[in-house]
Amino acid sequence: MKLKEFRELDREGLFQKEKELKKELYELNIKRQQGQVEKPARFKLLKRDIARILTLRRQLEVKDAAQSQS
């Protein structure tokens, strides 16, 4: 997914998407151990998308904290 698509999601949507991506990464790791991975590049993409989501969640937390202090 693109960063723009992640930004369109609300907090709950980000949380759900993160959960889905982590589950997919877990399943890919199981397939890797069994030697059945068809697209090894998918690992990198999943990790990158998870990092994007975590970054956006942190930005929202910082933004909320700054607004509550003002």
N, CA, C and O atoms as CSV, one atom per row, in Angstrom:
chain,resi,resn,atom,element,x,y,z
A,1,MET,N,N,0.840,-1.189,0.000
A,1,MET,CA,C,0.000,0.000,0.000
A,1,MET,C,C,0.883,1.249,0.000
A,1,MET,O,O,2.034,1.227,0.435
A,2,LYS,N,N,0.326,2.285,-0.481
A,2,LYS,CA,C,1.025,3.564,-0.489
A,2,LYS,C,C,0.751,4.288,0.829
A,2,LYS,O,O,-0.249,4.025,1.498
A,3,LEU,N,N,1.634,5.187,1.184
A,3,LEU,CA,C,1.487,5.968,2.401
A,3,LEU,C,C,0.191,6.763,2.372
A,3,LEU,O,O,-0.471,6.915,3.398
A,4,LYS,N,N,-0.168,7.265,1.212
A,4,LYS,CA,C,-1.404,8.044,1.065
A,4,LYS,C,C,-2.623,7.209,1.465
A,4,LYS,O,O,-3.541,7.711,2.113
A,5,GLU,N,N,-2.623,5.949,1.081
A,5,GLU,CA,C,-3.734,5.055,1.413
A,5,GLU,C,C,-3.800,4.813,2.920
A,5,GLU,O,O,-4.889,4.723,3.486
A,6,PHE,N,N,-2.648,4.708,3.568
A,6,PHE,CA,C,-2.627,4.516,5.013
A,6,PHE,C,C,-3.135,5.761,5.737
A,6,PHE,O,O,-3.826,5.663,6.751
A,7,ARG,N,N,-2.784,6.931,5.204
A,7,ARG,CA,C,-3.208,8.181,5.838
A,7,ARG,C,C,-4.724,8.361,5.804
A,7,ARG,O,O,-5.279,9.067,6.645
A,8,GLU,N,N,-5.386,7.743,4.859
A,8,GLU,CA,C,-6.837,7.844,4.735
A,8,GLU,C,C,-7.569,7.007,5.783
A,8,GLU,O,O,-8.760,7.210,6.017
A,9,LEU,N,N,-6.866,6.074,6.410
A,9,LEU,CA,C,-7.484,5.217,7.420
A,9,LEU,C,C,-7.554,5.936,8.762
A,9,LEU,O,O,-6.702,6.766,9.078
A,10,ASP,N,N,-8.580,5.607,9.548
A,10,ASP,CA,C,-8.657,6.148,10.904
A,10,ASP,C,C,-7.826,5.267,11.832
A,10,ASP,O,O,-7.199,4.306,11.387
A,11,ARG,N,N,-7.823,5.595,13.111
A,11,ARG,CA,C,-6.996,4.844,14.074
A,11,ARG,C,C,-7.345,3.363,14.104
A,11,ARG,O,O,-6.461,2.506,14.111
A,12,GLU,N,N,-8.627,3.073,14.122
A,12,GLU,CA,C,-9.058,1.677,14.176
A,12,GLU,C,C,-8.670,0.957,12.880
A,12,GLU,O,O,-8.262,-0.204,12.909
A,13,GLY,N,N,-8.797,1.639,11.766
A,13,GLY,CA,C,-8.403,1.057,10.485
A,13,GLY,C,C,-6.918,0.751,10.436
A,13,GLY,O,O,-6.509,-0.290,9.921
A,14,LEU,N,N,-6.101,1.666,10.977
A,14,LEU,CA,C,-4.651,1.429,11.030
A,14,LEU,C,C,-4.335,0.221,11.902
A,14,LEU,O,O,-3.492,-0.608,11.560
A,15,PHE,N,N,-5.031,0.138,13.039
A,15,PHE,CA,C,-4.796,-0.983,13.948
A,15,PHE,C,C,-5.157,-2.305,13.274
A,15,PHE,O,O,-4.411,-3.278,13.378
A,16,GLN,N,N,-6.301,-2.345,12.582
A,16,GLN,CA,C,-6.739,-3.566,11.914
A,16,GLN,C,C,-5.785,-3.949,10.779
A,16,GLN,O,O,-5.458,-5.123,10.602
A,17,LYS,N,N,-5.345,-2.955,10.019
A,17,LYS,CA,C,-4.428,-3.223,8.906
A,17,LYS,C,C,-3.099,-3.756,9.431
A,17,LYS,O,O,-2.520,-4.677,8.855
A,18,GLU,N,N,-2.621,-3.170,10.529
A,18,GLU,CA,C,-1.380,-3.646,11.135
A,18,GLU,C,C,-1.530,-5.106,11.568
A,18,GLU,O,O,-0.633,-5.922,11.356
A,19,LYS,N,N,-2.643,-5.412,12.159
A,19,LYS,CA,C,-2.915,-6.773,12.623
A,19,LYS,C,C,-2.919,-7.753,11.441
A,19,LYS,O,O,-2.354,-8.843,11.533
A,20,GLU,N,N,-3.556,-7.359,10.335
A,20,GLU,CA,C,-3.610,-8.214,9.144
A,20,GLU,C,C,-2.213,-8.441,8.572
A,20,GLU,O,O,-1.858,-9.564,8.214
A,21,LEU,N,N,-1.424,-7.372,8.488
A,21,LEU,CA,C,-0.085,-7.489,7.912
A,21,LEU,C,C,0.820,-8.350,8.784
A,21,LEU,O,O,1.616,-9.135,8.268
A,22,LYS,N,N,0.704,-8.208,10.098
A,22,LYS,CA,C,1.516,-9.032,10.998
A,22,LYS,C,C,1.133,-10.507,10.888
A,22,LYS,O,O,1.994,-11.384,10.960
A,23,LYS,N,N,-0.155,-10.775,10.716
A,23,LYS,CA,C,-0.606,-12.155,10.551
A,23,LYS,C,C,-0.053,-12.741,9.250
A,23,LYS,O,O,0.402,-13.884,9.217
A,24,GLU,N,N,-0.100,-11.941,8.178
A,24,GLU,CA,C,0.431,-12.399,6.904
A,24,GLU,C,C,1.933,-12.656,6.984
A,24,GLU,O,O,2.434,-13.628,6.420
A,25,LEU,N,N,2.649,-11.777,7.690
A,25,LEU,CA,C,4.085,-11.956,7.871
A,25,LEU,C,C,4.377,-13.235,8.657
A,25,LEU,O,O,5.310,-13.971,8.333
A,26,TYR,N,N,3.580,-13.490,9.682
A,26,TYR,CA,C,3.732,-14.706,10.478
A,26,TYR,C,C,3.540,-15.952,9.604
A,26,TYR,O,O,4.312,-16.907,9.686
A,27,GLU,N,N,2.496,-15.924,8.767
A,27,GLU,CA,C,2.221,-17.065,7.899
A,27,GLU,C,C,3.331,-17.262,6.868
A,27,GLU,O,O,3.682,-18.392,6.530
A,28,LEU,N,N,3.878,-16.149,6.371
A,28,LEU,CA,C,4.997,-16.256,5.436
A,28,LEU,C,C,6.228,-16.866,6.099
A,28,LEU,O,O,6.954,-17.646,5.484
A,29,ASN,N,N,6.452,-16.503,7.355
A,29,ASN,CA,C,7.586,-17.070,8.085
A,29,ASN,C,C,7.429,-18.574,8.258
A,29,ASN,O,O,8.406,-19.319,8.180
A,30,ILE,N,N,6.215,-19.012,8.489
A,30,ILE,CA,C,5.968,-20.453,8.604
A,30,ILE,C,C,6.265,-21.132,7.267
A,30,ILE,O,O,6.898,-22.187,7.226
A,31,LYS,N,N,5.804,-20.518,6.176
A,31,LYS,CA,C,6.074,-21.087,4.851
A,31,LYS,C,C,7.566,-21.091,4.542
A,31,LYS,O,O,8.065,-22.001,3.879
A,32,ARG,N,N,8.279,-20.069,5.025
A,32,ARG,CA,C,9.735,-20.018,4.797
A,32,ARG,C,C,10.405,-21.205,5.474
A,32,ARG,O,O,11.305,-21.824,4.906
A,33,GLN,N,N,9.969,-21.520,6.681
A,33,GLN,CA,C,10.561,-22.646,7.397
A,33,GLN,C,C,10.285,-23.961,6.685
A,33,GLN,O,O,11.079,-24.899,6.757
A,34,GLN,N,N,9.140,-24.020,5.990
A,34,GLN,CA,C,8.791,-25.229,5.252
A,34,GLN,C,C,9.367,-25.230,3.833
A,34,GLN,O,O,9.277,-26.228,3.118
A,35,GLY,N,N,9.955,-24.103,3.437
A,35,GLY,CA,C,10.550,-24.007,2.105
A,35,GLY,C,C,9.537,-23.807,1.002
A,35,GLY,O,O,9.766,-24.237,-0.129
A,36,GLN,N,N,8.416,-23.162,1.302
A,36,GLN,CA,C,7.349,-23.010,0.320
A,36,GLN,C,C,7.080,-21.559,-0.084
A,36,GLN,O,O,6.008,-21.264,-0.612
A,37,VAL,N,N,8.008,-20.667,0.148
A,37,VAL,CA,C,7.785,-19.259,-0.165
A,37,VAL,C,C,7.953,-19.033,-1.661
A,37,VAL,O,O,8.990,-19.369,-2.233
A,38,GLU,N,N,6.922,-18.459,-2.296
A,38,GLU,CA,C,6.973,-18.191,-3.729
A,38,GLU,C,C,7.569,-16.816,-4.020
A,38,GLU,O,O,8.306,-16.653,-4.992
A,39,LYS,N,N,7.252,-15.821,-3.178
A,39,LYS,CA,C,7.721,-14.461,-3.398
A,39,LYS,C,C,8.471,-13.960,-2.166
A,39,LYS,O,O,7.866,-13.349,-1.285
A,40,PRO,N,N,9.765,-14.207,-2.092
A,40,PRO,CA,C,10.538,-13.783,-0.925
A,40,PRO,C,C,10.571,-12.264,-0.737
A,40,PRO,O,O,10.784,-11.788,0.378
A,41,ALA,N,N,10.365,-11.506,-1.804
A,41,ALA,CA,C,10.374,-10.042,-1.698
A,41,ALA,C,C,9.182,-9.536,-0.888
A,41,ALA,O,O,9.183,-8.395,-0.426
A,42,ARG,N,N,8.184,-10.368,-0.718
A,42,ARG,CA,C,6.987,-9.985,0.040
A,42,ARG,C,C,7.337,-9.678,1.498
A,42,ARG,O,O,6.676,-8.850,2.124
A,43,PHE,N,N,8.363,-10.330,2.047
A,43,PHE,CA,C,8.788,-10.065,3.425
A,43,PHE,C,C,9.151,-8.595,3.600
A,43,PHE,O,O,8.705,-7.937,4.540
A,44,LYS,N,N,9.959,-8.099,2.687
A,44,LYS,CA,C,10.412,-6.714,2.749
A,44,LYS,C,C,9.235,-5.751,2.653
A,44,LYS,O,O,9.169,-4.775,3.400
A,45,LEU,N,N,8.313,-6.017,1.748
A,45,LEU,CA,C,7.154,-5.145,1.573
A,45,LEU,C,C,6.261,-5.131,2.809
A,45,LEU,O,O,5.774,-4.077,3.220
A,46,LEU,N,N,6.053,-6.295,3.392
A,46,LEU,CA,C,5.223,-6.371,4.594
A,46,LEU,C,C,5.850,-5.613,5.756
A,46,LEU,O,O,5.175,-4.863,6.461
A,47,LYS,N,N,7.141,-5.818,5.945
A,47,LYS,CA,C,7.829,-5.123,7.040
A,47,LYS,C,C,7.796,-3.616,6.834
A,47,LYS,O,O,7.637,-2.857,7.791
A,48,ARG,N,N,7.943,-3.187,5.601
A,48,ARG,CA,C,7.916,-1.756,5.291
A,48,ARG,C,C,6.526,-1.162,5.563
A,48,ARG,O,O,6.414,-0.069,6.118
A,49,ASP,N,N,5.467,-1.888,5.169
A,49,ASP,CA,C,4.112,-1.405,5.416
A,49,ASP,C,C,3.805,-1.347,6.916
A,49,ASP,O,O,3.146,-0.417,7.381
A,50,ILE,N,N,4.276,-2.330,7.659
A,50,ILE,CA,C,4.066,-2.321,9.113
A,50,ILE,C,C,4.779,-1.119,9.727
A,50,ILE,O,O,4.231,-0.454,10.606
A,51,ALA,N,N,5.988,-0.841,9.273
A,51,ALA,CA,C,6.731,0.315,9.785
A,51,ALA,C,C,6.013,1.619,9.450
A,51,ALA,O,O,5.993,2.537,10.269
A,52,ARG,N,N,5.429,1.713,8.269
A,52,ARG,CA,C,4.673,2.911,7.893
A,52,ARG,C,C,3.481,3.115,8.827
A,52,ARG,O,O,3.207,4.232,9.265
A,53,ILE,N,N,2.791,2.039,9.118
A,53,ILE,CA,C,1.632,2.133,10.004
A,53,ILE,C,C,2.068,2.569,11.402
A,53,ILE,O,O,1.442,3.441,12.004
A,54,LEU,N,N,3.129,1.971,11.913
A,54,LEU,CA,C,3.610,2.337,13.244
A,54,LEU,C,C,4.032,3.798,13.294
A,54,LEU,O,O,3.801,4.481,14.292
A,55,THR,N,N,4.644,4.274,12.226
A,55,THR,CA,C,5.058,5.679,12.157
A,55,THR,C,C,3.840,6.594,12.181
A,55,THR,O,O,3.825,7.594,12.899
A,56,LEU,N,N,2.826,6.257,11.402
A,56,LEU,CA,C,1.614,7.078,11.373
A,56,LEU,C,C,0.913,7.085,12.736
A,56,LEU,O,O,0.424,8.121,13.187
A,57,ARG,N,N,0.872,5.926,13.376
A,57,ARG,CA,C,0.242,5.864,14.701
A,57,ARG,C,C,0.989,6.743,15.693
A,57,ARG,O,O,0.373,7.428,16.508
A,58,ARG,N,N,2.306,6.724,15.625
A,58,ARG,CA,C,3.118,7.547,16.525
A,58,ARG,C,C,2.910,9.028,16.220
A,58,ARG,O,O,2.821,9.836,17.144
A,59,GLN,N,N,2.833,9.393,14.963
A,59,GLN,CA,C,2.586,10.785,14.597
A,59,GLN,C,C,1.246,11.267,15.139
A,59,GLN,O,O,1.126,12.403,15.596
A,60,LEU,N,N,0.245,10.399,15.087
A,60,LEU,CA,C,-1.066,10.766,15.631
A,60,LEU,C,C,-1.001,10.958,17.144
A,60,LEU,O,O,-1.626,11.869,17.685
A,61,GLU,N,N,-0.246,10.101,17.822
A,61,GLU,CA,C,-0.091,10.232,19.271
A,61,GLU,C,C,0.583,11.550,19.628
A,61,GLU,O,O,0.143,12.243,20.545
A,62,VAL,N,N,1.634,11.897,18.920
A,62,VAL,CA,C,2.360,13.139,19.186
A,62,VAL,C,C,1.455,14.341,18.906
A,62,VAL,O,O,1.443,15.312,19.663
A,63,LYS,N,N,0.713,14.260,17.826
A,63,LYS,CA,C,-0.200,15.352,17.461
A,63,LYS,C,C,-1.263,15.545,18.545
A,63,LYS,O,O,-1.565,16.678,18.921
A,64,ASP,N,N,-1.824,14.456,19.044
A,64,ASP,CA,C,-2.839,14.540,20.092
A,64,ASP,C,C,-2.253,15.094,21.384
A,64,ASP,O,O,-2.893,15.888,22.074
A,65,ALA,N,N,-1.043,14.675,21.706
A,65,ALA,CA,C,-0.394,15.160,22.922
A,65,ALA,C,C,-0.134,16.653,22.830
A,65,ALA,O,O,-0.308,17.374,23.812
A,66,ALA,N,N,0.277,17.124,21.668
A,66,ALA,CA,C,0.542,18.557,21.483
A,66,ALA,C,C,-0.741,19.365,21.574
A,66,ALA,O,O,-0.746,20.473,22.109
A,67,GLN,N,N,-1.825,18.812,21.051
A,67,GLN,CA,C,-3.107,19.524,21.106
A,67,GLN,C,C,-3.669,19.561,22.511
A,67,GLN,O,O,-4.309,20.540,22.895
A,68,SER,N,N,-3.443,18.519,23.280
A,68,SER,CA,C,-3.964,18.491,24.642
A,68,SER,C,C,-3.191,19.438,25.559
A,68,SER,O,O,-3.734,19.915,26.556
A,69,GLN,N,N,-1.934,19.711,25.232
A,69,GLN,CA,C,-1.136,20.634,26.035
A,69,GLN,C,C,-1.481,22.084,25.726
A,69,GLN,O,O,-1.274,22.964,26.561
A,70,SER,N,N,-2.000,22.333,24.542
A,70,SER,CA,C,-2.315,23.712,24.149
A,70,SER,C,C,-3.626,24.182,24.718
A,70,SER,O,O,-4.031,25.320,24.478
